[in-house]
Amino acid sequence: MPHLKRLVSPDHYKIPRKEHKWAVKPSPGPHPKDMCIPLLVLIRDRLKYARNSREGKKIIKSGKILVDGRVRKDYKFPVGLMDVVEIPDTGDVFRIVSMSNGRLEPIKIPEKEKELKLCRIEDKRYVKGGRIQLNLHDGRNILIDQSDVNKYKTMDSLLIRIPEQEILESVRFKEGVKILIIGGRHFGEIGTLSEIKIIKGPQPNVIRYELDGRPMETLMEYAFPVGEKEPVLTIR
């Protein structure tokens, strides 16, 4: 459908449900529609840089908003998990993270982190030229040499420099690592991975992790490695 009713828009939009009928529907892009915030909604309703749609669209179309280091002029552009949003005119920089209230939230981050982003590896594939393509959670991909094929594995996270996509370091998906939960009932929690259970069959793989000393369990696909002992970036 070309439109989205406010009554069924995701909670993280944080928009009044009954003042108007329609909400901004995100454009097809790097994030699923239920895991993103349209750029206009972010600027107008979440960050309060505009009082209405007209002002918000004017700000966006004038090229004053950067997402992951690139100017975005589409007011429907989907901004999602770990994206970095910069407003150069004010000097403000935000990162979109999952919070324990079950919503995506923009949090203010230090300016020194505006060129840094964490991306999870979703899968790997061979491409022409004998190289390996890493497909990341935000739709981007990075080419590596075959000699590095065992260096980066599916479910690992990469700390990259944006917009160049230079790999600075990796966070392995292994027991003992800090993980951010990005789905399910425990959305937004940060815990320590304690066990990975690979299930041979139609059932999904699961993980166990510790949260404030309590054992928790969720699907493996909901785990996002963020650091060995502590998150490598500001996510709170």
Secondary structure, DSSP 8 states (H G I E B T S, - for coil): ---EEGGGS-GGG---SSS-SEE----SSSS-GGGEEEHHHIIIIIS---SSHHHHHHHHHTT--EETTEE---TT-EEETT-EEEETTTTEEEEEEE-TTSSEEEEE--GGGTTEEEEEEEEEEEETTTEEEEEETTS-EEEEEGGGTTTS-TT-EEEEETTTTEEEEEE---TT-EEEE-SSTTTT-EEEEEEEE--SSSS--EEEEEETTEEEEEEGGGEEEEESSS-SS---
